[in-house]
Amino acid sequence: MLSRTAKIPLVSSHPEVYEPCDDSFALVDALLADRTNLLQHHPSICMEIGCGSGYVITSLAVMLGDEEFVPYYIATDINPHAIKVTRETMDAHGVYAELVNIDITSGLEKRFARSVDVLVVNPPYVPTPEDEVGCEGIMSAWAGGENGRSVIDKILPAANNLLSDRGWLYMVTLTANNPSEICLEMRKKGYASRIILQRSTEEESLHIIKFWRDSDSQLELKNLDYWTKMVRN
């Protein structure tokens, strides 16, 4: 089992808030491995969907803290207790983010359309009964419905709306989520992808996938749409 300790000390917790575990640590390790590229990327807006304890968004803000131009950070969570814990975690490390208590990005679509340069997501990916998806409290952090894809499949189009032309998406997935199918779905939207970290624990096999808009994928998609229309006509 490959376990990781938090890169930042946690100063706050709540019984209804998911504490950092192997998936959180894997996502931050992936961001750290890509830190040079992130620094060169000079992101203007960084967002996390589902901030939980604030471990990931705080770690991201700390690792990019050497930049002369500080990105604007925003994080969302459906759990109001998570917003409070994230605020306390960020305050303790001297970083700031706008924190919004919403489901995924509800209400932010117009404000941040095509403007997010870095989007990080550790979604509820655990396969569960559908009626557990979106429940109040800590269950909302992991309940992913059939194949763990119910929330992921809502996040993907939201991410497509939010990401800028140079936007990058970092997402945690489980083998049961069918990561290759997720990559194919994003390719249809014009994204290239790469698994930048894989980690196996006693309970699960994790994949951290990086997505970015790709002109070749977009051209391929346009050609596919053209020929599909030609065949139908």
C-alpha positions in Angstrom: 0.0 0.0 0.0 1.4 3.4 -1.0 0.2 5.9 1.6 1.1 9.5 1.7 1.0 12.1 4.5 -0.4 15.5 3.8 2.0 18.0 2.3 0.4 20.7 4.4 -0.6 20.3 8.1 -4.4 20.3 8.6 -5.7 22.6 11.2 -9.4 22.0 11.0 -11.8 19.1 10.6 -15.5 18.2 11.0 -17.2 14.8 11.3 -19.2 15.5 8.1 -16.2 16.5 6.0 -14.0 14.1 4.1 -10.5 14.1 5.4 -7.5 13.8 3.0 -6.7 10.2 2.1 -4.8 8.4 -0.7 -6.9 10.0 -3.5 -6.2 13.5 -2.1 -2.5 12.8 -1.7 -2.3 11.3 -5.2 -3.8 14.4 -6.7 -1.5 16.8 -4.9 1.5 14.5 -5.8 0.5 14.8 -9.4 0.3 18.6 -9.2 3.7 18.7 -7.5 5.1 16.5 -10.3 3.7 19.0 -12.8 4.6 22.1 -10.8 7.3 23.3 -13.2 4.7 23.3 -16.0 2.1 24.9 -13.8 4.5 27.7 -12.9 5.4 28.3 -16.6 1.7 28.2 -17.4 1.0 31.4 -15.3 -2.6 30.6 -14.6 -4.9 33.5 -14.0 -7.8 31.5 -12.4 -7.5 28.2 -10.6 -10.6 26.3 -9.4 -11.4 23.2 -7.4 -14.7 21.5 -7.6 -15.5 19.7 -4.3 -12.9 21.2 -2.0 -13.7 19.0 1.1 -11.1 19.8 3.7 -9.3 22.3 1.5 -6.2 20.2 1.3 -5.9 20.2 -2.5 -6.7 23.9 -3.2 -4.5 25.0 -0.3 -1.6 22.8 -1.5 -2.0 24.2 -5.0 -2.0 27.8 -3.8 1.0 27.1 -1.6 3.0 25.5 -4.5 2.2 28.4 -6.8 2.9 30.9 -4.1 6.3 32.0 -5.6 4.6 33.5 -8.6 4.9 37.3 -8.9 1.3 37.3 -10.2 -1.0 35.4 -7.8 -3.8 33.5 -9.5 -7.4 34.0 -8.4 -8.5 30.9 -6.5 -12.1 29.7 -6.2 -13.4 26.4 -4.8 -16.9 24.9 -4.5 -18.5 22.2 -2.4 -22.1 21.0 -1.9 -21.3 20.5 1.8 -21.5 23.7 3.9 -19.3 22.2 6.5 -16.6 21.7 3.9 -16.6 25.4 3.0 -16.0 26.3 6.7 -13.1 23.7 7.1 -11.5 24.8 3.8 -11.6 28.5 4.9 -9.9 27.6 8.2 -7.3 25.5 6.3 -6.5 28.2 3.9 -6.4 30.9 6.5 -3.9 28.9 8.5 -1.5 28.8 5.5 -1.9 32.4 4.5 -3.7 31.8 1.2 -7.1 32.9 0.0 -9.8 31.5 -2.3 -13.4 32.5 -3.0 -15.4 29.6 -1.5 -18.9 28.9 -2.8 -21.4 26.4 -1.3 -23.0 25.0 -4.5 -23.4 21.7 -6.4 -20.5 21.4 -8.8 -20.5 24.9 -10.5 -24.2 25.8 -10.4 -24.6 29.5 -10.9 -21.0 30.1 -11.9 -21.2 29.0 -15.6 -21.6 32.5 -17.1 -19.2 34.2 -14.7 -16.3 31.8 -15.4 -17.1 30.6 -18.9 -13.9 29.8 -20.8 -11.8 31.5 -18.2 -10.4 28.8 -15.8 -6.8 28.0 -16.5 -6.4 25.2 -13.9 -9.3 23.0 -12.7 -8.7 20.3 -10.1 -11.3 17.7 -9.2 -11.3 14.8 -6.8 -14.9 13.8 -7.6 -17.2 11.3 -5.8 -16.1 8.3 -7.8 -17.0 5.3 -5.6 -19.7 3.0 -7.2 -22.8 3.3 -5.0 -26.6 3.0 -5.4 -27.9 6.0 -7.3 -30.0 7.2 -4.3 -26.9 7.9 -2.3 -25.6 10.5 -4.9 -25.8 14.1 -3.7 -26.8 13.1 -0.1 -26.1 15.6 2.6 -22.9 15.4 4.7 -19.8 13.3 4.2 -21.5 10.8 1.9 -21.6 13.4 -0.9 -17.8 13.2 -1.0 -17.6 9.7 -2.3 -21.0 8.4 -3.5 -20.6 8.2 -7.3 -23.6 6.1 -8.4 -23.5 3.5 -11.1 -19.8 2.7 -11.9 -18.9 5.8 -9.9 -19.8 8.0 -12.9 -22.9 9.9 -12.0 -21.2 13.0 -10.7 -18.2 12.7 -13.0 -20.5 12.7 -16.1 -22.0 16.0 -14.8 -18.5 17.5 -14.1 -17.1 16.9 -17.6 -19.5 19.2 -19.5 -19.2 21.8 -16.7 -15.4 21.6 -17.1 -15.7 22.0 -20.8 -17.7 25.2 -20.3 -15.3 26.6 -17.7 -11.8 25.8 -19.1 -10.1 28.6 -21.1 -8.4 27.9 -24.4 -5.3 27.0 -22.5 -7.1 25.4 -19.6 -5.9 22.3 -17.8 -8.1 19.8 -15.9 -6.6 17.4 -13.3 -9.1 14.7 -12.3 -8.9 11.7 -10.0 -10.5 8.5 -11.3 -10.9 4.9 -10.2 -10.4 1.9 -12.5 -14.1 1.1 -12.0 -14.9 4.5 -13.6 -13.5 3.4 -16.9 -10.8 6.1 -17.3 -10.3 5.3 -21.0 -14.0 5.9 -21.7 -13.7 9.3 -19.8 -10.8 10.2 -22.0 -12.7 9.3 -25.1 -15.7 11.4 -24.1 -13.3 14.3 -23.5 -11.6 13.7 -26.9 -15.0 14.1 -28.5 -15.1 17.6 -26.9 -11.7 18.4 -28.4 -9.3 17.4 -25.5 -6.1 15.5 -25.4 -5.4 13.6 -22.2 -2.6 11.8 -20.3 -2.5 9.8 -17.1 0.1 11.6 -15.1 0.0 9.4 -12.0 -1.2 5.9 -11.1 -1.3 4.7 -7.6 -2.6 1.4 -6.2 -3.8 1.0 -2.6 -5.2 -2.0 -0.7 -8.7 -0.8 -1.7 -8.4 0.9 -5.1 -6.4 1.7 -8.2 -6.3 5.4 -8.8 -5.5 7.4 -12.0 -4.8 11.1 -12.1 -5.7 12.3 -15.6 -4.7 15.7 -17.1 -6.8 17.1 -19.9 -6.2 20.0 -22.2 -7.7 21.5 -25.3 -6.0 20.1 -28.4 -6.3 21.6 -31.9 -5.8 18.2 -33.5 -8.6 16.7 -31.5 -10.8 19.6 -32.3 -10.0 19.3 -36.0 -10.7 15.6 -35.9 -14.0 16.3 -34.2 -15.0 18.8 -36.8 -14.1 16.3 -39.6 -16.1 13.6 -37.8 -19.2 15.9 -37.6 -18.8 16.8 -41.2 -18.8 13.2 -42.5 -21.5 12.2 -40.1 -23.8 14.9 -41.6 -22.8 13.9 -45.1 -23.7 10.3 -44.4 -27.0 11.3 -42.9 -27.9 13.5 -45.9 
